[in-house]
């Protein structure tokens, strides 16, 4: 995992604060009659106005035949992640909406050139912007009790993961904390095929950060200057997922409702800093 330079960490904090504000604005627009395409257009406008570049738009993967076409991932109900915004997808009361957004900031019209940190034998400087990543799940209108609890459990699981993200702890401790908490809350599916990740110099970096205990990660120790995205994904049913024919949208295989919360977290000497905290969000 890359150790970020002081300049990078400063920019990640600033970028994260901006992205948190953007996500809070998008949440307010999740009302009946609004299309997911409208949410995406607003997201891109806000990212550009902030001086950033959408991190997901144009993102390529070997699993899809075309780059991701939008700024915002909008996933509804049984869809977990990577939902593509569309004119035809209009929010209605009772929908469960997952909003996932990433940003490169500040964007100067070119991709950054990676520079080695001081810990890696470099000068610790960077060219171009840094990346932050965050997500939230909300209900359009009043949610049913089971859905409200699903969202509350997933959000609290994120908080438990963040508490475990302390210098000197292993990456495995994060997954263990999330898994232990969720299992104590009832019969929920902890998604295993999708995980958190390092972030900062790119939108996805090593190591992977699962939401379950993985003994193989005991040897990866969190150190000050590391930056990670922790993102619990929990369902009301099983843990299996499937990809829709669009090549991007991932849903629960059993069609159960699901929730997804994510924050970009900086490991510090004293503990950690949640870079993407939203202005209206209580401290995790």
Phi and psi in degrees as GROMACS dihedral restraints (atoms count N, CA, C in turn):
[ dihedral_restraints ]
;  ai    aj    ak    al  type     phi  dphi    fc
    3     4     5     6     1   -72.5    20    10
    4     5     6     7     1   136.7    20    10
    6     7     8     9     1   -88.0    20    10
    7     8     9    10     1   122.5    20    10
    9    10    11    12     1   -82.0    20    10
   10    11    12    13     1   148.7    20    10
   12    13    14    15     1   -73.8    20    10
   13    14    15    16     1   162.1    20    10
   15    16    17    18     1   -55.9    20    10
   16    17    18    19     1   -37.2    20    10
   18    19    20    21     1   -66.0    20    10
   19    20    21    22     1   -43.4    20    10
   21    22    23    24     1   -61.0    20    10
   22    23    24    25     1   -44.3    20    10
   24    25    26    27     1   -63.9    20    10
   25    26    27    28     1   -38.4    20    10
   27    28    29    30     1   -62.1    20    10
   28    29    30    31     1   -44.2    20    10
   30    31    32    33     1   -69.3    20    10
   31    32    33    34     1   -34.3    20    10
   33    34    35    36     1   -64.4    20    10
   34    35    36    37     1   -39.8    20    10
   36    37    38    39     1   -63.5    20    10
   37    38    39    40     1   -43.4    20    10
   39    40    41    42     1   -68.8    20    10
   40    41    42    43     1   -44.1    20    10
   42    43    44    45     1   -63.1    20    10
   43    44    45    46     1   -42.5    20    10
   45    46    47    48     1   -62.5    20    10
   46    47    48    49     1   -40.6    20    10
   48    49    50    51     1   -63.2    20    10
   49    50    51    52     1   -41.7    20    10
   51    52    53    54     1   -64.5    20    10
   52    53    54    55     1   -43.2    20    10
   54    55    56    57     1   -67.3    20    10
   55    56    57    58     1   -36.5    20    10
   57    58    59    60     1   -61.6    20    10
   58    59    60    61     1   -40.7    20    10
   60    61    62    63     1   -64.4    20    10
   61    62    63    64     1   -40.9    20    10
   63    64    65    66     1   -63.2    20    10
   64    65    66    67     1   -45.5    20    10
   66    67    68    69     1   -63.5    20    10
   67    68    69    70     1   -39.0    20    10
   69    70    71    72     1   -61.7    20    10
   70    71    72    73     1   -38.2    20    10
   72    73    74    75     1   -66.1    20    10
   73    74    75    76     1   -41.7    20    10
   75    76    77    78     1   -64.7    20    10
   76    77    78    79     1   -37.6    20    10
   78    79    80    81     1   -58.7    20    10
   79    80    81    82     1   -41.4    20    10
   81    82    83    84     1   -64.5    20    10
   82    83    84    85     1   -22.6    20    10
   84    85    86    87     1   -88.4    20    10
   85    86    87    88     1    -1.1    20    10
   87    88    89    90     1   -82.5    20    10
   88    89    90    91     1    77.8    20    10
   90    91    92    93     1  -128.0    20    10
   91    92    93    94     1   158.0    20    10
   93    94    95    96     1   -55.1    20    10
   94    95    96    97     1   136.4    20    10
   96    97    98    99     1    96.3    20    10
   97    98    99   100     1   -12.2    20    10
   99   100   101   102     1   -87.9    20    10
  100   101   102   103     1   132.2    20    10
  102   103   104   105     1   -84.2    20    10
  103   104   105   106     1   155.4    20    10
  105   106   107   108     1   -66.0    20    10
  106   107   108   109     1   -27.3    20    10
  108   109   110   111     1   -64.0    20    10
  109   110   111   112     1   -40.9    20    10
  111   112   113   114     1   -62.4    20    10
  112   113   114   115     1   -41.0    20    10
  114   115   116   117     1   -60.8    20    10
  115   116   117   118     1   -41.4    20    10
  117   118   119   120     1   -65.8    20    10
  118   119   120   121     1   -41.9    20    10
  120   121   122   123     1   -62.5    20    10
  121   122   123   124     1   -41.5    20    10
  123   124   125   126     1   -64.9    20    10
  124   125   126   127     1   -41.6    20    10
  126   127   128   129     1   -59.3    20    10
  127   128   129   130     1   -46.5    20    10
  129   130   131   132     1   -65.5    20    10
  130   131   132   133     1   -39.7    20    10
  132   133   134   135     1   -59.6    20    10
  133   134   135   136     1   -45.6    20    10
  135   136   137   138     1   -66.7    20    10
  136   137   138   139     1   -39.7    20    10
  138   139   140   141     1   -64.2    20    10
  139   140   141   142     1   -45.5    20    10
  141   142   143   144     1   -64.3    20    10
  142   143   144   145     1   -42.5    20    10
  144   145   146   147     1   -64.0    20    10
  145   146   147   148     1   -29.2    20    10
  147   148   149   150     1   -78.2    20    10
  148   149   150   151     1    -5.7    20    10
  150   151   152   153     1    89.7    20    10
  151   152   153   154     1    18.5    20    10
  153   154   155   156     1  -110.9    20    10
  154   155   156   157     1  -178.3    20    10
  156   157   158   159     1  -128.1    20    10
  157   158   159   160     1   134.8    20    10
  159   160   161   162     1   -58.5    20    10
  160   161   162   163     1   124.1    20    10
  162   163   164   165     1   -76.8    20    10
  163   164   165   166     1   -26.2    20    10
  165   166   167   168     1   -89.1    20    10
  166   167   168   169     1   -28.9    20    10
  168   169   170   171     1   -66.3    20    10
  169   170   171   172     1   121.1    20    10
  171   172   173   174     1    88.2    20    10
  172   173   174   175     1     1.3    20    10
  174   175   176   177     1   -66.2    20    10
  175   176   177   178     1   136.2    20    10
  177   178   179   180     1  -115.5    20    10
  178   179   180   181     1   147.2    20    10
  180   181   182   183     1  -144.5    20    10
  181   182   183   184     1   154.3    20    10
  183   184   185   186     1   -69.8    20    10
  184   185   186   187     1   -14.0    20    10
  186   187   188   189     1   -86.9    20    10
  187   188   189   190     1   -11.6    20    10
  189   190   191   192     1  -123.9    20    10
  190   191   192   193     1   148.7    20    10
  192   193   194   195     1   -85.8    20    10
  193   194   195   196     1    -4.6    20    10
  195   196   197   198     1  -147.3    20    10
  196   197   198   199     1   155.9    20    10
  198   199   200   201     1   -65.5    20    10
  199   200   201   202     1   155.7    20    10
  201   202   203   204     1   -63.6    20    10
  202   203   204   205     1   129.7    20    10
  204   205   206   207     1   -91.8    20    10
  205   206   207   208     1     4.5    20    10
  207   208   209   210     1  -135.1    20    10
  208   209   210   211     1   167.9    20    10
  210   211   212   213     1   -80.6    20    10
  211   212   213   214     1   -38.7    20    10
  213   214   215   216     1  -114.7    20    10
  214   215   216   217     1   136.0    20    10
  216   217   218   219     1   -90.2    20    10
  217   218   219   220     1   121.0    20    10
  219   220   221   222     1  -121.3    20    10
  220   221   222   223     1   110.0    20    10
  222   223   224   225     1  -116.2    20    10
  223   224   225   226     1   129.8    20    10
  225   226   227   228     1  -111.2    20    10
  226   227   228   229     1   133.9    20    10
  228   229   230   231     1    58.7    20    10
  229   230   231   232     1  -105.7    20    10
  231   232   233   234     1   -79.3    20    10
  232   233   234   235     1    -6.5    20    10
  234   235   236   237     1   -77.8    20    10
  235   236   237   238     1   133.8    20    10
  237   238   239   240     1   -96.7    20    10
  238   239   240   241     1   -53.6    20    10
  240   241   242   243     1  -147.6    20    10
  241   242   243   244     1   165.3    20    10
  243   244   245   246     1    66.3    20    10
  244   245   246   247     1    24.0    20    10
  246   247   248   249     1   -65.4    20    10
  247   248   249   250     1   133.1    20    10
  249   250   251   252     1   -87.9    20    10
  250   251   252   253     1   124.5    20    10
  252   253   254   255     1   -63.8    20    10
  253   254   255   256     1   140.8    20    10
  255   256   257   258     1  -143.3    20    10
  256   257   258   259     1   150.5    20    10
  258   259   260   261     1   -57.9    20    10
  259   260   261   262     1   -38.6    20    10
  261   262   263   264     1   -78.3    20    10
  262   263   264   265     1   -11.6    20    10
  264   265   266   267     1   -95.3    20    10
  265   266   267   268     1   102.6    20    10
  267   268   269   270     1  -109.5    20    10
  268   269   270   271     1   131.6    20    10
  270   271   272   273     1   -68.9    20    10
  271   272   273   274     1   143.0    20    10
  273   274   275   276     1  -133.4    20    10
  274   275   276   277     1   160.1    20    10
  276   277   278   279     1   -57.6    20    10
  277   278   279   280     1   133.0    20    10
  279   280   281   282     1    98.4    20    10
  280   281   282   283     1   -12.6    20    10
  282   283   284   285     1   -66.1    20    10
  283   284   285   286     1   145.1    20    10
  285   286   287   288     1  -102.4    20    10
  286   287   288   289     1   122.7    20    10
  288   289   290   291     1  -120.9    20    10
  289   290   291   292     1   123.3    20    10
  291   292   293   294     1  -103.7    20    10
  292   293   294   295     1   123.8    20    10
  294   295   296   297     1  -111.6    20    10
  295   296   297   298     1   123.9    20    10
  297   298   299   300     1  -128.6    20    10
  298   299   300   301     1   126.8    20    10
  300   301   302   303     1  -143.0    20    10
  301   302   303   304     1   143.5    20    10
  303   304   305   306     1  -131.1    20    10
  304   305   306   307     1   153.8    20    10
  306   307   308   309     1  -144.9    20    10
  307   308   309   310     1   139.8    20    10
  309   310   311   312     1   -97.0    20    10
  310   311   312   313     1   129.4    20    10
  312   313   314   315     1  -152.0    20    10
  313   314   315   316     1   141.0    20    10
  315   316   317   318     1   -74.6    20    10
  316   317   318   319     1   146.1    20    10
  318   319   320   321     1   -99.7    20    10
  319   320   321   322     1   127.5    20    10
  321   322   323   324     1  -115.0    20    10
  322   323   324   325     1    22.6    20    10
  324   325   326   327     1    87.6    20    10
  325   326   327   328     1     7.6    20    10
  327   328   329   330     1  -152.7    20    10
  328   329   330   331     1   154.6    20    10
  330   331   332   333     1   -69.3    20    10
  331   332   333   334     1   144.4    20    10
  333   334   335   336     1   -68.2    20    10
  334   335   336   337     1   150.1    20    10
  336   337   338   339     1   -97.2    20    10
  337   338   339   340     1   122.9    20    10
  339   340   341   342     1   -67.6    20    10
  340   341   342   343     1   132.8    20    10
  342   343   344   345     1  -120.7    20    10
  343   344   345   346     1   139.2    20    10
  345   346   347   348     1   -65.6    20    10
  346   347   348   349     1   140.9    20    10
  348   349   350   351     1   -73.0    20    10
  349   350   351   352     1   169.4    20    10
  351   352   353   354     1   -59.4    20    10
  352   353   354   355     1   -38.4    20    10
  354   355   356   357     1   -65.3    20    10
  355   356   357   358     1   -19.4    20    10
  357   358   359   360     1  -102.2    20    10
  358   359   360   361     1     9.0    20    10
  360   361   362   363     1    95.1    20    10
  361   362   363   364     1     6.2    20    10
  363   364   365   366     1   -99.7    20    10
  364   365   366   367     1  -167.5    20    10
  366   367   368   369     1   -93.2    20    10
  367   368   369   370     1    -2.6    20    10
  369   370   371   372     1    76.1    20    10
  370   371   372   373     1    17.2    20    10
  372   373   374   375     1  -104.4    20    10
  373   374   375   376     1   160.8    20    10
  375   376   377   378     1  -135.5    20    10
  376   377   378   379     1   151.6    20    10
  378   379   380   381     1  -109.7    20    10
  379   380   381   382     1   132.4    20    10
  381   382   383   384     1    83.0    20    10
  382   383   384   385     1  -162.6    20    10
  384   385   386   387     1   -92.3    20    10
  385   386   387   388     1   179.2    20    10
  387   388   389   390     1  -116.5    20    10
  388   389   390   391     1   166.6    20    10
  390   391   392   393     1  -114.0    20    10
  391   392   393   394     1   139.8    20    10
  393   394   395   396     1  -130.8    20    10
  394   395   396   397     1   159.9    20    10
  396   397   398   399     1  -150.2    20    10
  397   398   399   400     1   134.5    20    10
  399   400   401   402     1  -154.8    20    10
  400   401   402   403     1   156.7    20    10
  402   403   404   405     1  -152.2    20    10
  403   404   405   406     1   157.3    20    10
  405   406   407   408     1  -150.5    20    10
  406   407   408   409     1   153.5    20    10
  408   409   410   411     1  -119.6    20    10
  409   410   411   412     1   131.5    20    10
  411   412   413   414     1  -133.3    20    10
  412   413   414   415     1   162.2    20    10
  414   415   416   417     1  -104.2    20    10
  415   416   417   418     1   140.4    20    10
  417   418   419   420     1   -85.4    20    10
  418   419   420   421     1   109.2    20    10
  420   421   422   423     1    78.5    20    10
  421   422   423   424     1  -166.8    20    10
  423   424   425   426     1   -75.0    20    10
  424   425   426   427     1   131.1    20    10
  426   427   428   429     1   -91.7    20    10
  427   428   429   430     1   153.8    20    10
  429   430   431   432     1   -66.8    20    10
  430   431   432   433     1   153.4    20    10
  432   433   434   435     1   -51.3    20    10
  433   434   435   436     1   -42.8    20    10
  435   436   437   438     1   -66.0    20    10
  436   437   438   439     1   -34.5    20    10
  438   439   440   441     1   -73.7    20    10
  439   440   441   442     1   -40.9    20    10
  441   442   443   444     1   -59.7    20    10
  442   443   444   445     1   -41.1    20    10
  444   445   446   447     1   -67.8    20    10
  445   446   447   448     1   -39.1    20    10
  447   448   449   450     1   -56.4    20    10
  448   449   450   451     1   -47.5    20    10
  450   451   452   453     1   -64.4    20    10
  451   452   453   454     1   -41.9    20    10
  453   454   455   456     1   -64.5    20    10
  454   455   456   457     1   -41.6    20    10
  456   457   458   459     1   -65.2    20    10
  457   458   459   460     1   -42.1    20    10
  459   460   461   462     1   -67.1    20    10
  460   461   462   463     1   -42.2    20    10
  462   463   464   465     1   -63.4    20    10
  463   464   465   466     1   -43.2    20    10
  465   466   467   468     1   -66.0    20    10
  466   467   468   469     1   -33.5    20    10
  468   469   470   471     1   -63.4    20    10
  469   470   471   472     1   -38.1    20    10
  471   472   473   474     1   -61.3    20    10
  472   473   474   475     1   -43.8    20    10
  474   475   476   477     1   -60.6    20    10
  475   476   477   478     1   -39.4    20    10
  477   478   479   480     1   -65.8    20    10
  478   479   480   481     1   -39.8    20    10
  480   481   482   483     1   -63.0    20    10
  481   482   483   484     1   -40.7    20    10
  483   484   485   486     1   -65.3    20    10
  484   485   486   487     1   -41.3    20    10
  486   487   488   489     1   -58.5    20    10
  487   488   489   490     1   -35.1    20    10
  489   490   491   492     1   -80.4    20    10
  490   491   492   493     1   -13.1    20    10
  492   493   494   495     1   -82.7    20    10
  493   494   495   496     1    70.6    20    10
  495   496   497   498     1  -113.8    20    10
  496   497   498   499     1   147.2    20    10
  498   499   500   501     1   -58.8    20    10
  499   500   501   502     1   133.6    20    10
  501   502   503   504     1    96.9    20    10
  502   503   504   505     1   -21.9    20    10
  504   505   506   507     1   -78.8    20    10
  505   506   507   508     1   161.9    20    10
  507   508   509   510     1   -91.1    20    10
  508   509   510   511     1   162.7    20    10
  510   511   512   513     1   -60.5    20    10
  511   512   513   514     1   -33.7    20    10
  513   514   515   516     1   -59.6    20    10
  514   515   516   517     1   -30.1    20    10
  516   517   518   519     1   -64.8    20    10
  517   518   519   520     1   -30.1    20    10
  519   520   521   522     1   -67.0    20    10
  520   521   522   523     1   -51.6    20    10
  522   523   524   525     1   -61.0    20    10
  523   524   525   526     1   -38.5    20    10
  525   526   527   528     1   -63.2    20    10
  526   527   528   529     1   -41.0    20    10
  528   529   530   531     1   -65.8    20    10
  529   530   531   532     1   -42.7    20    10
  531   532   533   534     1   -64.4    20    10
  532   533   534   535     1   -49.7    20    10
  534   535   536   537     1   -62.7    20    10
  535   536   537   538     1   -43.8    20    10
  537   538   539   540     1   -61.3    20    10
  538   539   540   541     1   -43.7    20    10
  540   541   542   543     1   -64.9    20    10
  541   542   543   544     1   -50.1    20    10
  543   544   545   546     1   -62.5    20    10
  544   545   546   547     1   -42.5    20    10
  546   547   548   549     1   -63.5    20    10
  547   548   549   550     1   -27.7    20    10
  549   550   551   552     1   -78.1    20    10
  550   551   552   553     1   -11.8    20    10
  552   553   554   555     1   -93.0    20    10
  553   554   555   556     1   -12.2    20    10
  555   556   557   558     1   139.9    20    10
  556   557   558   559     1  -161.2    20    10
  558   559   560   561     1   -92.0    20    10
  559   560   561   562     1    84.3    20    10
  561   562   563   564     1  -116.3    20    10
  562   563   564   565     1   151.5    20    10
  564   565   566   567     1   -92.9    20    10
  565   566   567   568     1   121.8    20    10
  567   568   569   570     1   -95.5    20    10
  568   569   570   571     1   111.8    20    10
  570   571   572   573     1   -64.6    20    10
  571   572   573   574     1   130.4    20    10
  573   574   575   576     1  -107.4    20    10
  574   575   576   577     1   -21.7    20    10
  576   577   578   579     1   -80.7    20    10
  577   578   579   580     1    -8.5    20    10
  579   580   581   582     1  -127.8    20    10
  580   581   582   583     1   137.0    20    10
  582   583   584   585     1  -140.1    20    10
  583   584   585   586     1   167.9    20    10
  585   586   587   588     1   -77.1    20    10
  586   587   588   589     1  -172.6    20    10
  588   589   590   591     1  -167.7    20    10
  589   590   591   592     1   165.9    20    10
  591   592   593   594     1   -70.4    20    10
  592   593   594   595     1   157.6    20    10
  594   595   596   597     1  -155.3    20    10
  595   596   597   598     1   159.4    20    10
  597   598   599   600     1   139.7    20    10
  598   599   600   601     1   -65.1    20    10
  600   601   602   603     1   -84.6    20    10
  601   602   603   604     1   -19.3    20    10
  603   604   605   606     1  -147.2    20    10
  604   605   606   607     1   165.8    20    10
  606   607   608   609     1   -72.0    20    10
  607   608   609   610     1   -25.6    20    10
  609   610   611   612     1  -132.3    20    10
  610   611   612   613     1   122.9    20    10
  612   613   614   615     1  -133.1    20    10
  613   614   615   616     1   166.1    20    10
  615   616   617   618     1   -74.3    20    10
  616   617   618   619     1   153.8    20    10
  618   619   620   621     1   -92.4    20    10
  619   620   621   622     1   172.8    20    10
  621   622   623   624     1   -77.6    20    10
  622   623   624   625     1   148.7    20    10
  624   625   626   627     1  -122.6    20    10
  625   626   627   628     1    89.2    20    10
  627   628   629   630     1   -73.8    20    10
  628   629   630   631     1   163.7    20    10
  630   631   632   633     1  -100.7    20    10
  631   632   633   634     1    27.6    20    10
  633   634   635   636     1  -147.8    20    10
  634   635   636   637     1   162.2    20    10
  636   637   638   639     1   -72.7    20    10
  637   638   639   640     1   127.7    20    10
  639   640   641   642     1  -127.4    20    10
  640   641   642   643     1   107.2    20    10
  642   643   644   645     1   -58.2    20    10
  643   644   645   646     1   -29.9    20    10
  645   646   647   648     1   -62.9    20    10
  646   647   648   649     1   -18.4    20    10
  648   649   650   651     1   -94.6    20    10
  649   650   651   652     1     4.8    20    10
  651   652   653   654     1   -63.0    20    10
  652   653   654   655     1   -27.2    20    10
  654   655   656   657     1   -83.9    20    10
  655   656   657   658     1    -6.0    20    10
  657   658   659   660     1   -97.1    20    10
  658   659   660   661     1   108.1    20    10
  660   661   662   663     1   -98.3    20    10
  661   662   663   664     1   134.6    20    10
  663   664   665   666     1   -74.2    20    10
  664   665   666   667     1   132.9    20    10
  666   667   668   669     1  -129.5    20    10
  667   668   669   670     1   151.8    20    10
  669   670   671   672     1   -55.5    20    10
  670   671   672   673     1   135.5    20    10
  672   673   674   675     1   100.4    20    10
  673   674   675   676     1   -13.2    20    10
  675   676   677   678     1   -77.5    20    10
  676   677   678   679     1   149.0    20    10
  678   679   680   681     1  -132.4    20    10
  679   680   681   682     1   129.5    20    10
  681   682   683   684     1  -134.4    20    10
  682   683   684   685     1   154.9    20    10
  684   685   686   687     1  -108.8    20    10
  685   686   687   688     1   116.4    20    10
  687   688   689   690     1  -100.4    20    10
  688   689   690   691     1   128.9    20    10
  690   691   692   693     1  -148.9    20    10
  691   692   693   694     1    83.9    20    10
  693   694   695   696     1   -60.2    20    10
  694   695   696   697     1   139.0    20    10
  696   697   698   699     1  -130.7    20    10
  697   698   699   700     1   114.8    20    10
  699   700   701   702     1  -128.1    20    10
  700   701   702   703     1   141.6    20    10
  702   703   704   705     1  -120.3    20    10
  703   704   705   706     1   163.2    20    10
  705   706   707   708     1   -83.0    20    10
  706   707   708   709     1    -3.1    20    10
  708   709   710   711     1  -126.0    20    10
  709   710   711   712     1  -125.1    20    10
  711   712   713   714     1   -85.9    20    10
  712   713   714   715     1  -175.0    20    10
  714   715   716   717     1  -104.6    20    10
  715   716   717   718     1    -4.1    20    10
  717   718   719   720     1   -78.8    20    10
  718   719   720   721     1   147.2    20    10
  720   721   722   723     1  -128.2    20    10
  721   722   723   724     1   165.3    20    10
  723   724   725   726     1  -143.8    20    10
  724   725   726   727     1   151.6    20    10
  726   727   728   729     1  -100.4    20    10
  727   728   729   730     1   133.7    20    10
  729   730   731   732     1   -73.7    20    10
  730   731   732   733     1   165.5    20    10
  732   733   734   735     1   -58.6    20    10
  733   734   735   736     1   -19.3    20    10
  735   736   737   738     1   -69.9    20    10
  736   737   738   739     1    -8.3    20    10
  738   739   740   741     1    83.9    20    10
  739   740   741   742     1    -5.5    20    10
  741   742   743   744     1  -120.9    20    10
  742   743   744   745     1   -52.5    20    10
  744   745   746   747     1   -64.3    20    10
  745   746   747   748     1   126.8    20    10
  747   748   749   750     1  -111.6    20    10
  748   749   750   751     1   129.1    20    10
  750   751   752   753     1  -125.7    20    10
  751   752   753   754     1   168.2    20    10
  753   754   755   756     1   -72.7    20    10
  754   755   756   757     1   138.5    20    10
  756   757   758   759     1   -65.4    20    10
  757   758   759   760     1   -29.0    20    10
  759   760   761   762     1   -97.0    20    10
  760   761   762   763     1     9.4    20    10
  762   763   764   765     1    67.4    20    10
  763   764   765   766     1    16.7    20    10
  765   766   767   768     1   -75.4    20    10
  766   767   768   769     1   152.1    20    10
  768   769   770   771     1   -67.1    20    10
  769   770   771   772     1   152.5    20    10
  771   772   773   774     1  -147.3    20    10
  772   773   774   775     1   160.7    20    10
  774   775   776   777     1  -134.6    20    10
  775   776   777   778     1   155.5    20    10
  777   778   779   780     1  -147.9    20    10
  778   779   780   781     1   121.4    20    10
  780   781   782   783     1  -127.1    20    10
  781   782   783   784     1   145.0    20    10
  783   784   785   786     1  -150.7    20    10
  784   785   786   787     1   143.5    20    10
  786   787   788   789     1  -139.1    20    10
  787   788   789   790     1   149.0    20    10
  789   790   791   792     1   -88.0    20    10
  790   791   792   793     1   126.8    20    10
  792   793   794   795     1  -124.9    20    10
  793   794   795   796     1   130.2    20    10
  795   796   797   798     1   -98.8    20    10
  796   797   798   799     1   127.2    20    10
  798   799   800   801     1   -81.8    20    10
  799   800   801   802     1   129.0    20    10
  801   802   803   804     1  -122.4    20    10
  802   803   804   805     1   174.5    20    10
  804   805   806   807     1   -62.7    20    10
  805   806   807   808     1   -35.1    20    10
  807   808   809   810     1   -90.1    20    10
  808   809   810   811     1   -15.8    20    10
  810   811   812   813     1   159.7    20    10
  811   812   813   814     1  -105.0    20    10
  813   814   815   816     1  -156.9    20    10
  814   815   816   817     1   166.5    20    10
  816   817   818   819     1  -127.6    20    10
  817   818   819   820     1   127.6    20    10
  819   820   821   822     1   -84.8    20    10
  820   821   822   823     1   102.6    20    10
  822   823   824   825     1   -69.9    20    10
  823   824   825   826     1   -33.1    20    10
  825   826   827   828     1   -99.9    20    10
  826   827   828   829     1    20.5    20    10
  828   829   830   831     1   -58.6    20    10
  829   830   831   832     1   134.9    20    10
  831   832   833   834     1   -80.6    20    10
  832   833   834   835     1   151.8    20    10
  834   835   836   837     1   -58.4    20    10
  835   836   837   838     1   -32.5    20    10
  837   838   839   840     1   -95.5    20    10
  838   839   840   841     1    12.0    20    10
  840   841   842   843     1   -97.9    20    10
  841   842   843   844     1   131.2    20    10
  843   844   845   846     1   -68.5    20    10
  844   845   846   847     1   154.9    20    10
  846   847   848   849     1   -65.0    20    10
  847   848   849   850     1   132.8    20    10
